[in-house]
Amino acid sequence: MKREWDLLHTPGPTPIPPSVERAMNQPMIGHRGQKCKELLKDIAPRLKPVFGTSGEVLVLTGSGTSALEAAVVNTTQPGDEVIVVVAGAFGDRFAQICETYELNVHRIDVEWGKAVTVEQVESVLQSAEEPKAVFLTHCETSTGVMHPVEKVAERVKQLSDSLVIVDGVSSIGGAKIDMDRSGIDLVVSGSQKAMMLPPGLAFVAVGDQAWEAINQNERPRFYLDLKTYNKRLSEGQTPFTPALSLLFGLDEVLRLMEEEGLEQVFERHQTMKAMTRAAAEAMNLPLLVSEEDASSTVTSIKPTTFDAEELRKTANEEFGLILAGGQKHMKGEIFRIGHMGYSRPADVLRYISILEVILKRLGHPFESGKGSAAVQEAYLNGIKELK
Ligand SMILES: *Cc1c(COP(=O)(O)O)cnc(C)c1O
């Protein structure tokens, strides 16, 4: 039996609300029956505000990467020129998918821990001949940077006909995105991060210009053909057997978000970000990302006086607090705290207090109690600002 008291604070998978777990335990239904049709028809319009769009949000069975791949294969053909922002492991994954599908890829390499600027995208866009799409990550989970995707999209749209395609796997459901207003054409996401579900569902939100590209695109595709998903959705169906239990859960996730209010959901994430960062500063823990570039769903810390892996090991073994390490060249250099989805200020108060104990043990220099004082103050200030 697994420990049931773990405090899971990785940036995905994330904890599941009890009411969502119960919803997923409902008896199985037939996927071509009336009940499934009603469920799909009920969910479809409620997903749209989460993505800030009036367009369709398609639901696929697969991990987040299947949605990234769907975005690439449906909008491009071999030889197309595309621009990919690479500022971490997930930007790199988008670029790798584009290369795998034989696109002519211009990478914009950004230092890990920094956000891309509108000017950087603008200059590559102007040097490209006929860019078909700009791919970028909303929250770069490997560093905890939130890229200014809306500003980038607005500028790209002023300068070109290029599509703007965003990986929102670790932001959607936790951070606001206004797809329609900013001109973002396509946003993909997954279920196991801020969407409070187990892994297994992938989401693809598609705007009008993206549909034009998808409908004209002759590249062969089968399981990931978005045209088929869209056609079937209009009939209250999915092309293949959907992950029904996860759909039961998604229905409840959307109900929870509606009950709290989407704006409040996003503000709660901002509060958790402010609390975590204030406590880190008070405990002399170097933050990898500047305040301006930091994500509201994940915070990275780059310790200099102790080993990040040793901290993670103690947190896990003694307290059941599960944190993430660094990826690729940042392995061992940073640790990452996920504060997204079914995560609340009460959880932040708890993990900061645990970190204080461990930091003392590791001999990290800071004044006892400073982290706890700062996290409480940040919470109280956050609440004041909201009033
Ligand atoms: C987690 C994540 C992915 C990959 O999702 P999988 O479900 O592991 O395939 C892609 N992009 C970002 C930004 C992520 O955080």
PDBQT file of the ligand as one rigid body, heavy atoms in Angstrom, charges set to zero:
ROOT
HETATM    1  C1  LIG A 401       3.855  18.246 -18.567  1.00  0.00    +0.000 C 
HETATM    2  C2  LIG A 401       4.064  19.069 -19.757  1.00  0.00    +0.000 A 
HETATM    3  C3  LIG A 401       4.025  18.538 -21.058  1.00  0.00    +0.000 A 
HETATM    4  C4  LIG A 401       3.960  17.070 -21.357  1.00  0.00    +0.000 C 
HETATM    5  O1  LIG A 401       2.876  16.447 -20.925  1.00  0.00    +0.000 OA
HETATM    6  P1  LIG A 401       2.815  14.849 -20.854  1.00  0.00    +0.000 P 
HETATM    7  O2  LIG A 401       1.459  14.693 -20.272  1.00  0.00    +0.000 OA
HETATM    8  O3  LIG A 401       3.920  14.394 -19.959  1.00  0.00    +0.000 OA
HETATM    9  O4  LIG A 401       2.930  14.322 -22.221  1.00  0.00    +0.000 OA
HETATM   10  C5  LIG A 401       4.138  19.404 -22.132  1.00  0.00    +0.000 A 
HETATM   11  N1  LIG A 401       4.314  20.709 -21.952  1.00  0.00    +0.000 NA
HETATM   12  C6  LIG A 401       4.361  21.260 -20.722  1.00  0.00    +0.000 A 
HETATM   13  C7  LIG A 401       4.536  22.735 -20.601  1.00  0.00    +0.000 C 
HETATM   14  C8  LIG A 401       4.243  20.457 -19.596  1.00  0.00    +0.000 A 
HETATM   15  O5  LIG A 401       4.303  21.008 -18.376  1.00  0.00    +0.000 OA
ENDROOT
TORSDOF 0
